[in-house]
Amino acid sequence: MNKPIVTIEYCPKCGWMLRSAYFAQELLTTFSEELDGVTLKPSETSGTFLISVNNDLIFDRKTEGRFPEIKELKQLVRNIACPDKSLGHSDR
């Protein structure tokens, strides 16, 4: 089975590349063995901040009206990538 790939699509004009890179770093640290990678994808659409796993959207900033908390993001990715994995303190 192929390992999942997370894609973070962000608006570079909004200055969200650093946030995207931070989220990518956190996900790669937590899921070093479960993920095949995290792709950062600059968007041409202003205000875009989308996170997907294997092209399945798991978080949309516009729909939610906010950015995800890192704990929440890890739970969303875990639920798809490796549902049996414990996230320790991030599960509480």
DSSP file (Angstrom, degrees, kcal/mol; ACC not computed):
  #  RESIDUE AA STRUCTURE BP1 BP2  ACC     N-H-->O    O-->H-N    N-H-->O    O-->H-N    TCO  KAPPA ALPHA  PHI   PSI    X-CA   Y-CA   Z-CA
    1    1 A M              0   0    0      0, 0.0     2,-0.2     0, 0.0     0, 0.0   0.000 360.0 360.0 360.0 135.7    0.0    0.0    0.0
    2    2 A N        -     0   0    0      1,-0.1    34,-0.0    34,-0.0     0, 0.0  -0.475 360.0-115.8 -73.7 143.9    1.3    3.5   -0.9
    3    3 A K        -     0   0    0     -2,-0.2    32,-0.2     1,-0.1    -1,-0.1  -0.537  38.3-101.7 -76.3 146.4    1.9    5.9    1.9
    4    4 A P        -     0   0    0      0, 0.0    32,-3.1     0, 0.0    33,-0.7  -0.298  26.7-144.0 -69.2 152.9   -0.4    9.0    1.9
    5    5 A I  E     -a   37   0A   0     31,-0.2    49,-3.0    30,-0.2     2,-0.4  -0.978   8.7-147.8-117.0 129.1    0.9   12.4    0.7
    6    6 A V  E     -aB  38  53A   0     31,-2.2    33,-3.2    -2,-0.5     2,-0.5  -0.807  10.5-161.2 -95.4 135.1   -0.3   15.6    2.4
    7    7 A T  E     -aB  39  52A   0     45,-2.7    45,-2.5    -2,-0.4     2,-0.6  -0.974   5.6-166.1-118.1 128.7   -0.7   18.7    0.2
    8    8 A I  E     -aB  40  51A   0     31,-3.2    33,-2.8    -2,-0.5     2,-0.5  -0.943   7.7-167.8-113.1 109.4   -0.8   22.2    1.8
    9    9 A E  E     +aB  41  50A   0     41,-2.8    41,-2.7    -2,-0.6     2,-0.3  -0.868  17.7 171.4-100.1 125.4   -2.0   24.7   -0.8
   10   10 A Y  E     -aB  42  49A   0     31,-1.8    33,-3.2    -2,-0.5    39,-0.2  -0.871  39.3-108.7-135.6 161.2   -1.5   28.2    0.4
   11   11 A C    > > -     0   0    0     37,-1.2     5,-1.4    -2,-0.3     3,-0.7  -0.829  22.6-167.7 -92.0 110.0   -1.7   31.9   -0.8
   12   12 A P  G > 5S+     0   0    0      0, 0.0     3,-1.3     0, 0.0     5,-0.2   0.839  87.5  60.3 -66.9 -30.9    1.8   33.2   -1.1
   13   13 A K  G 3 5S+     0   0    0      1,-0.3    33,-0.1     2,-0.1    31,-0.0   0.779 101.1  55.1 -66.2 -25.2    0.5   36.8   -1.5
   14   14 A C  G < 5S-     0   0    0     -3,-0.7    -1,-0.3    34,-0.1    -3,-0.0   0.529 116.6-116.0 -83.8  -6.6   -1.1   36.4    2.0
   15   15 A G  T < 5S+     0   0    0     -3,-1.3     3,-0.3    -4,-0.3     4,-0.3   0.817  72.9 134.6  78.5  30.9    2.3   35.5    3.5
   16   16 A W     >< +     0   0    0     -5,-1.4     4,-2.1     1,-0.2     5,-0.1   0.292  36.8  95.7 -98.9   9.8    1.2   32.0    4.5
   17   17 A M  H  > S+     0   0    0     -5,-0.2     4,-2.7     2,-0.2     5,-0.2   0.916  84.7  51.3 -65.7 -41.1    4.3   30.1    3.2
   18   18 A L  H  > S+     0   0    0     -3,-0.3     4,-2.3     1,-0.2    -1,-0.2   0.914 110.7  48.0 -62.3 -43.1    5.9   30.1    6.6
   19   19 A R  H  > S+     0   0    0     -4,-0.3     4,-2.5     2,-0.2    -1,-0.2   0.911 112.1  50.4 -62.0 -42.9    2.8   28.8    8.3
   20   20 A S  H  X S+     0   0    0     -4,-2.1     4,-2.5     1,-0.2    -2,-0.2   0.912 110.4  48.9 -61.5 -43.5    2.6   26.1    5.6
   21   21 A A  H  X S+     0   0    0     -4,-2.7     4,-2.5     2,-0.2    -1,-0.2   0.877 110.6  51.2 -65.5 -38.0    6.2   25.1    6.1
   22   22 A Y  H  X S+     0   0    0     -4,-2.3     4,-2.5     2,-0.2    -2,-0.2   0.934 110.9  47.6 -63.8 -46.4    5.7   24.9    9.9
   23   23 A F  H  X S+     0   0    0     -4,-2.5     4,-2.5     1,-0.2    -2,-0.2   0.915 112.0  50.8 -60.4 -42.6    2.6   22.7    9.5
   24   24 A A  H  X S+     0   0    0     -4,-2.5     4,-2.8     1,-0.2     5,-0.2   0.920 109.9  49.8 -60.7 -44.5    4.7   20.5    7.0
   25   25 A Q  H  X S+     0   0    0     -4,-2.5     4,-2.0     1,-0.2    -2,-0.2   0.920 111.5  48.5 -61.1 -45.2    7.5   20.2    9.6
   26   26 A E  H  X S+     0   0    0     -4,-2.5     4,-2.4     1,-0.2    -1,-0.2   0.911 113.8  46.4 -61.9 -43.4    5.1   19.2   12.4
   27   27 A L  H  X S+     0   0    0     -4,-2.5     4,-2.9     1,-0.2    -2,-0.2   0.906 112.6  49.0 -67.8 -41.2    3.4   16.6   10.2
   28   28 A L  H  < S+     0   0    0     -4,-2.8    -1,-0.2    -5,-0.2    -2,-0.2   0.830 113.1  48.6 -68.4 -30.7    6.7   15.1    8.9
   29   29 A T  H >< S+     0   0    0     -4,-2.0     3,-0.7    -5,-0.2    -2,-0.2   0.926 117.9  39.3 -71.3 -45.9    8.0   14.9   12.5
   30   30 A T  H 3< S+     0   0    0     -4,-2.4     3,-0.2     1,-0.2    -2,-0.2   0.876 127.9  32.3 -72.2 -38.8    4.9   13.2   13.9
   31   31 A F  T 3X S+     0   0    0     -4,-2.9     4,-2.1    -5,-0.2     3,-0.3  -0.256  71.9 141.2-115.6  44.2    4.3   10.9   10.9
   32   32 A S  T <4 S+     0   0    0     -3,-0.7    -1,-0.2     1,-0.2    -2,-0.1   0.800  82.7  31.8 -58.7 -30.5    7.9   10.3    9.8
   33   33 A E  T  4 S+     0   0    0     -3,-0.2    -1,-0.2     1,-0.1    -2,-0.1   0.614 118.8  52.7-101.4 -14.5    7.1    6.6    9.0
   34   34 A E  T  4 S+     0   0    0     -3,-0.3     2,-0.3    -6,-0.1    -2,-0.2   0.725  98.2  66.3 -96.4 -23.2    3.5    6.9    7.9
   35   35 A L     <  -     0   0    0     -4,-2.1   -30,-0.2   -32,-0.2     3,-0.1  -0.737  60.0-152.1-104.3 149.6    3.6    9.7    5.2
   36   36 A D  S    S-     0   0    0    -32,-3.1     2,-0.2     1,-0.4   -31,-0.2   0.555  74.3 -58.3 -88.8 -10.9    5.3    9.6    1.8
   37   37 A G  E     -a    5   0A   0    -33,-0.7   -31,-2.2     2,-0.0     2,-0.4  -0.839  42.5-104.4 155.1 170.8    5.7   13.4    2.0
   38   38 A V  E     -a    6   0A   0     -2,-0.2     2,-0.5   -33,-0.2   -31,-0.2  -0.996  29.7-155.0-127.2 125.0    4.2   16.8    2.4
   39   39 A T  E     -a    7   0A   0    -33,-3.2   -31,-3.2    -2,-0.4     2,-0.6  -0.862   3.9-151.3-103.0 130.0    3.9   19.0   -0.6
   40   40 A L  E     -a    8   0A   0     -2,-0.5   -31,-0.2   -33,-0.2   -33,-0.0  -0.901  18.1-172.6 -98.6 124.2    3.7   22.8   -0.4
   41   41 A K  E     -a    9   0A   0    -33,-2.8   -31,-1.8    -2,-0.6     2,-0.1  -0.929  17.2-141.2-125.8 107.7    1.7   24.2   -3.3
   42   42 A P  E     -a   10   0A   0      0, 0.0     2,-0.3     0, 0.0   -31,-0.2  -0.440  23.0-142.8 -64.6 137.4    1.5   28.0   -3.9
   43   43 A S        -     0   0    0    -33,-3.2     4,-0.1     5,-0.2     5,-0.1  -0.771  16.2-151.1-103.4 147.5   -2.0   28.9   -5.0
   44   44 A E  S    S+     0   0    0     -2,-0.3     2,-0.6   -33,-0.1    -1,-0.1   0.564  78.5  90.0 -87.6 -10.5   -2.9   31.5   -7.6
   45   45 A T  S >  S-     0   0    0    -35,-0.1     3,-1.5     1,-0.0    -2,-0.1  -0.782  85.8-119.4 -91.4 122.5   -6.2   32.1   -5.8
   46   46 A S  T 3  S+     0   0    0     -2,-0.6    -2,-0.1     1,-0.2    -1,-0.0  -0.290  92.7  17.6 -61.3 138.1   -6.0   34.8   -3.2
   47   47 A G  T 3  S+     0   0    0      1,-0.3    -1,-0.2    -4,-0.1     2,-0.2   0.498  86.0 151.8  82.9   4.1   -6.8   33.7    0.4
   48   48 A T    <   +     0   0    0     -3,-1.5   -37,-1.2   -38,-0.1    -1,-0.3  -0.498  11.8 157.8 -73.9 132.8   -6.4   29.9   -0.3
   49   49 A F  E     +B   10   0A   0    -39,-0.2    12,-2.5    -2,-0.2     2,-0.4  -0.667  16.2 160.8-151.1  95.7   -5.3   27.6    2.5
   50   50 A L  E     -BC   9  60A   0    -41,-2.7   -41,-2.8    10,-0.2     2,-0.5  -0.919  21.5-163.5-120.5 140.2   -6.3   24.0    1.8
   51   51 A I  E     +BC   8  59A   0      8,-2.6     7,-3.2    -2,-0.4     8,-1.8  -0.990  17.3 171.3-124.5 128.1   -5.0   20.8    3.3
   52   52 A S  E     -BC   7  57A   0    -45,-2.5   -45,-2.7    -2,-0.5     2,-0.5  -0.944  27.9-144.6-134.2 156.6   -5.6   17.5    1.7
   53   53 A V  E >  S-BC   6  56A   0      3,-2.3     3,-2.0    -2,-0.3   -47,-0.2  -0.986  91.4 -16.5-119.3 119.5   -4.5   13.9    2.1
   54   54 A N  T 3  S-     0   0    0    -49,-3.0    -1,-0.2    -2,-0.5   -48,-0.1   0.897 130.1 -53.6  49.5  44.7   -4.1   12.1   -1.3
   55   55 A N  T 3  S+     0   0    0    -50,-0.3     2,-0.7     1,-0.2    -1,-0.3   0.509 110.9 124.7  70.0   6.9   -6.2   14.8   -2.9
   56   56 A D  E <   -C   53   0A   0     -3,-2.0    -3,-2.3     2,-0.0    -1,-0.2  -0.884  65.0-125.7 -96.7 116.6   -9.1   14.4   -0.3
   57   57 A L  E     +C   52   0A   0     -2,-0.7    -5,-0.3    -5,-0.2     3,-0.1  -0.385  37.6 166.5 -63.8 127.4   -9.7   17.8    1.3
   58   58 A I  E     +     0   0A   0     -7,-3.2     2,-0.3     1,-0.3    -6,-0.2   0.569  66.6  22.5-115.7 -16.9   -9.5   17.7    5.1
   59   59 A F  E     -C   51   0A   0     -8,-1.8    -8,-2.6     9,-0.0     2,-0.4  -0.944  53.5-177.5-155.0 132.1   -9.3   21.4    5.9
   60   60 A D  E  >  -C   50   0A   0     -2,-0.3     4,-2.6   -10,-0.2     5,-0.3  -0.974  16.2-155.0-129.7 115.7  -10.3   24.6    4.1
   61   61 A R  H  >>S+     0   0    0    -12,-2.5     4,-2.3    -2,-0.4     5,-0.8   0.872  95.9  52.8 -57.3 -39.2   -9.6   27.9    5.8
   62   62 A K  H  45S+     0   0    0      2,-0.2    -1,-0.2   -13,-0.2   -12,-0.1   0.914 112.2  44.0 -65.3 -42.7  -12.4   29.7    4.0
   63   63 A T  H  45S+     0   0    0      1,-0.2    -2,-0.2    -3,-0.1    -1,-0.2   0.915 121.4  39.2 -66.6 -43.8  -15.0   27.1    5.0
   64   64 A E  H  <5S-     0   0    0     -4,-2.6    -2,-0.2     2,-0.2    -1,-0.2   0.714  99.0-135.0 -81.1 -21.7  -13.8   27.0    8.6
   65   65 A G  T  <5S+     0   0    0     -4,-2.3     2,-0.3    -5,-0.3    -3,-0.2   0.703  77.7  49.7  74.0  19.7  -13.1   30.7    8.9
   66   66 A R  S   <S-     0   0    0     -5,-0.8    -2,-0.2    -6,-0.2    -1,-0.2  -0.963  90.1 -88.8-167.9 173.5   -9.8   30.0   10.6
   67   67 A F        -     0   0    0     -2,-0.3     2,-0.1    -3,-0.1    -7,-0.0  -0.658  51.5-100.0 -91.0 156.7   -6.6   28.1   10.4
   68   68 A P        -     0   0    0      0, 0.0     2,-0.2     0, 0.0    -1,-0.1  -0.469  30.8-116.7 -73.6 148.8   -6.4   24.6   12.0
   69   69 A E     >  -     0   0    0     -2,-0.1     4,-2.6     1,-0.1     5,-0.2  -0.583  28.5-118.7 -73.0 149.7   -4.7   24.2   15.4
   70   70 A I  H  > S+     0   0    0      1,-0.2     4,-2.5     2,-0.2     5,-0.2   0.891 115.4  52.4 -61.6 -38.7   -1.7   21.9   15.0
   71   71 A K  H  > S+     0   0    0      1,-0.2     4,-1.9     2,-0.2    -1,-0.2   0.918 111.0  47.2 -60.7 -44.6   -3.2   19.3   17.3
   72   72 A E  H  > S+     0   0    0      2,-0.2     4,-2.4     1,-0.2    -2,-0.2   0.900 110.9  51.7 -64.0 -42.8   -6.4   19.3   15.2
   73   73 A L  H  X S+     0   0    0     -4,-2.6     4,-2.5     1,-0.2     5,-0.2   0.917 108.4  50.9 -61.9 -44.1   -4.4   19.0   12.0
   74   74 A K  H  X S+     0   0    0     -4,-2.5     4,-2.8     1,-0.2    -1,-0.2   0.894 110.6  49.8 -61.0 -39.7   -2.5   16.0   13.4
   75   75 A Q  H  X S+     0   0    0     -4,-1.9     4,-2.5     2,-0.2    -2,-0.2   0.915 110.3  49.9 -65.3 -42.7   -5.7   14.3   14.4
   76   76 A L  H  X S+     0   0    0     -4,-2.4     4,-0.7     2,-0.2    -2,-0.2   0.918 115.3  43.0 -61.9 -43.9   -7.2   14.9   10.9
   77   77 A V  H >X S+     0   0    0     -4,-2.5     4,-3.4     1,-0.2     3,-0.9   0.927 113.4  51.8 -68.2 -44.8   -4.2   13.5    9.1
   78   78 A R  H 3X S+     0   0    0     -4,-2.8     4,-2.1     1,-0.2     7,-0.2   0.905 101.8  60.6 -57.4 -43.5   -3.9   10.6   11.6
   79   79 A N  H 3< S+     0   0    0     -4,-2.5    -1,-0.2     1,-0.2    -2,-0.2   0.779 119.2  28.4 -58.1 -27.3   -7.5    9.6   11.1
   80   80 A I  H << S+     0   0    0     -3,-0.9    -2,-0.2    -4,-0.7    -1,-0.2   0.855 126.6  40.6 -97.2 -48.2   -6.8    9.0    7.4
   81   81 A A  H  < S-     0   0    0     -4,-3.4    -3,-0.2     1,-0.2    -2,-0.2   0.874 137.9  -5.2 -74.6 -39.7   -3.1    8.0    7.3
   82   82 A C    ><  -     0   0    0     -4,-2.1     3,-2.4    -5,-0.4    -1,-0.2  -0.476  61.5-177.9-159.2  75.0   -2.8    5.8   10.3
   83   83 A P  T 3  S+     0   0    0      0, 0.0    -4,-0.1     0, 0.0    -2,-0.1   0.697  83.5  56.4 -55.2 -23.2   -6.1    5.5   12.4
   84   84 A D  T 3  S+     0   0    0     -6,-0.1     2,-0.2     2,-0.1    -5,-0.1   0.571  81.9 109.0 -87.3  -7.8   -4.5    3.2   15.0
   85   85 A K    <   -     0   0    0     -3,-2.4     2,-0.4    -7,-0.2    -3,-0.1  -0.484  64.7-135.7 -74.5 134.4   -1.6    5.6   15.8
   86   86 A S        -     0   0    0     -2,-0.2     3,-0.1     1,-0.1    -2,-0.1  -0.716   8.8-161.6 -85.5 137.9   -1.6    7.3   19.2
   87   87 A L    >   -     0   0    0     -2,-0.4     3,-2.1     1,-0.3     5,-0.1   0.222  24.5-150.9-101.8  13.4   -0.8   10.9   19.2
   88   88 A G  G >  S+     0   0    0      1,-0.3     3,-1.9     2,-0.2     4,-0.4  -0.315  77.1   7.7  57.0-124.7    0.0   11.0   22.9
   89   89 A H  G >  S+     0   0    0      1,-0.3     3,-0.8     2,-0.2    -1,-0.3   0.728 125.3  66.0 -64.4 -21.5   -0.7   14.5   24.4
   90   90 A S  G <  S+     0   0    0     -3,-2.1    -1,-0.3     1,-0.2    -2,-0.2   0.613  93.6  61.5 -75.7 -10.2   -2.3   15.6   21.1
   91   91 A D  G <         0   0    0     -3,-1.9    -1,-0.2     1,-0.2    -2,-0.2   0.664 360.0 360.0 -85.3 -17.2   -5.1   13.1   21.6
   92   92 A R    <         0   0    0     -3,-0.8    -1,-0.2    -4,-0.4    -2,-0.2   0.472 360.0 360.0 -87.2 360.0   -6.3   14.7   24.8
